[in-house]
Protein backbone atom coordinates (compact mmCIF):
# COMPACT_ATOMS: atom_id res chain seq x y z
CA UNK A 1 0.00 0.00 0.00
CA UNK A 2 1.21 3.52 -0.78
CA UNK A 3 2.10 6.05 1.88
CA UNK A 4 -0.76 7.93 3.53
CA UNK A 5 -0.83 11.58 2.42
CA UNK A 6 -3.31 12.84 5.03
CA UNK A 7 -5.24 11.51 8.03
CA UNK A 8 -8.73 12.77 8.81
CA UNK A 9 -9.95 12.45 12.40
CA UNK A 10 -13.73 12.13 12.17
CA UNK A 11 -14.12 10.49 15.57
CA UNK A 12 -17.27 11.39 17.54
CA UNK A 13 -18.91 13.00 14.49
CA UNK A 14 -22.34 11.73 13.46
CA UNK A 15 -23.87 11.31 10.02
CA UNK A 16 -23.51 13.08 7.66
CA UNK A 17 -20.42 14.90 9.00
CA UNK A 18 -17.82 12.10 8.58
CA UNK A 19 -18.78 11.76 4.92
CA UNK A 20 -18.86 15.52 4.32
CA UNK A 21 -15.43 15.93 5.93
CA UNK A 22 -14.09 13.00 3.90
CA UNK A 23 -15.40 14.56 0.69
CA UNK A 24 -13.85 17.95 1.57
CA UNK A 25 -10.50 16.36 2.45
CA UNK A 26 -10.31 14.28 -0.74
CA UNK A 27 -11.02 17.37 -2.88
CA UNK A 28 -7.75 18.88 -1.61
CA UNK A 29 -5.69 15.87 -2.67
CA UNK A 30 -4.17 15.10 -6.04
CA UNK A 31 -5.07 12.02 -8.11
CA UNK A 32 -3.44 8.95 -6.54
CA UNK A 33 -2.82 10.48 -3.11
CA UNK A 34 -4.01 8.56 -0.06
CA UNK A 35 -6.46 9.67 2.66
CA UNK A 36 -6.90 7.78 5.91
CA UNK A 37 -10.22 8.41 7.68
CA UNK A 38 -10.89 7.37 11.26
CA UNK A 39 -14.54 7.46 12.44
CA UNK A 40 -16.69 6.22 15.29
CA UNK A 41 -20.09 6.50 13.56
CA UNK A 42 -21.16 2.96 12.54
CA UNK A 43 -23.03 4.37 9.53
CA UNK A 44 -19.70 5.15 7.87
CA UNK A 45 -19.14 1.42 7.46
CA UNK A 46 -21.66 1.61 4.60
CA UNK A 47 -21.61 5.30 3.61
CA UNK A 48 -17.90 5.72 2.85
CA UNK A 49 -17.48 2.57 0.67
CA UNK A 50 -20.63 3.52 -1.27
CA UNK A 51 -19.36 7.08 -1.76
CA UNK A 52 -15.99 5.72 -2.96
CA UNK A 53 -17.72 3.57 -5.59
CA UNK A 54 -19.92 6.46 -6.74
CA UNK A 55 -16.99 8.84 -7.21
CA UNK A 56 -14.47 6.26 -8.40
CA UNK A 57 -12.08 6.48 -5.47
CA UNK A 58 -10.26 3.29 -4.56
CA UNK A 59 -10.97 1.91 -1.09
CA UNK A 60 -7.63 0.33 -0.16
CA UNK A 61 -8.53 -0.67 3.39
CA UNK A 62 -11.62 -0.84 5.55
CA UNK A 63 -11.28 -2.15 9.07
CA UNK A 64 -13.01 -2.03 12.39
CA UNK A 65 -10.97 -1.87 15.59
CA UNK A 66 -11.58 -1.51 19.31
CA UNK A 67 -9.88 1.26 21.25
CA UNK A 68 -8.58 1.07 24.82
CA UNK A 69 -11.78 2.66 26.10
CA UNK A 70 -13.77 -0.09 24.30
CA UNK A 71 -15.11 2.20 21.58
CA UNK A 72 -15.24 0.92 18.03
CA UNK A 73 -13.37 2.85 15.35
CA UNK A 74 -13.86 2.46 11.63
CA UNK A 75 -10.74 3.07 9.59
CA UNK A 76 -10.75 3.68 5.83
CA UNK A 77 -7.79 4.21 3.54
CA UNK A 78 -8.84 5.82 0.25
CA UNK A 79 -6.86 6.52 -2.90
CA UNK A 80 -8.19 9.55 -4.75
CA UNK A 81 -9.57 8.76 -8.19
CA UNK A 82 -10.09 10.99 -11.22
CA UNK A 83 -13.73 11.88 -10.69
CA UNK A 84 -14.54 14.93 -8.56
CA UNK A 85 -17.50 14.90 -6.16
CA UNK A 86 -20.06 17.54 -7.02
Number of C-alpha atoms within 10 A of each C-alpha: 8 10 8 13 13 15 15 17 16 21 15 12 14 15 12 12 14 25 20 12 16 21 18 12 16 23 15 10 16 13 15 15 17 25 23 21 24 22 23 21 19 14 15 22 18 9 14 21 17 14 17 18 11 11 16 16 22 16 20 14 13 15 11 15 12 10 9 7 6 8 9 16 21 20 21 23 21 24 26 23 19 12 12 13 13 6
